[in-house]
Amino acid sequence: MSTPISLSPTTTHTGTCLCRAIQFTVTGAPTAVYCCYCRDCSLGAGGPCQIV
């Protein structure tokens, strides 16, 4: 069983999709999920899109 991750309101996370077309910085818990449908991200994810 996994342990839930506690995110404080001041925790900052940054990330990108594989092709870097989508970049983000979020403070606190993420509130949305995005998908990049470019060819590089689709191939890297092994499906129709890369979930970011």
C-alpha positions in Angstrom: 0.0 0.0 0.0 1.4 3.4 -0.9 1.7 6.3 1.4 -0.1 9.5 0.4 2.2 12.5 -0.3 1.4 15.5 1.8 1.7 18.7 -0.2 2.0 21.9 1.8 0.6 25.1 0.3 4.2 26.4 -0.3 5.5 23.3 -2.1 6.6 24.2 -5.6 6.8 21.7 -8.5 8.1 22.3 -12.1 8.0 20.1 -15.1 7.6 19.7 -18.9 6.5 17.2 -21.5 9.2 15.4 -23.5 9.3 18.0 -26.3 9.1 20.9 -23.8 6.1 22.4 -25.6 4.2 22.3 -22.2 6.1 23.7 -19.2 4.6 24.4 -15.8 5.3 25.6 -12.3 2.7 24.9 -9.6 2.7 25.8 -5.9 0.7 23.4 -3.8 -1.3 20.5 -5.1 -1.8 20.3 -8.9 -5.3 21.2 -10.0 -5.2 20.1 -13.7 -3.8 17.5 -16.0 -2.6 18.3 -19.6 -1.7 16.2 -22.6 0.9 16.9 -25.3 -0.1 15.2 -28.6 3.0 15.9 -30.6 4.8 13.0 -32.3 7.8 13.0 -30.0 5.7 12.9 -26.8 3.3 10.3 -28.3 6.2 8.0 -29.2 7.9 8.6 -25.8 4.7 7.7 -23.9 3.9 4.7 -26.1 0.3 6.0 -26.6 -1.6 8.9 -28.1 -0.2 11.6 -25.8 2.2 12.4 -23.0 0.3 13.2 -19.7 1.9 16.2 -18.0 
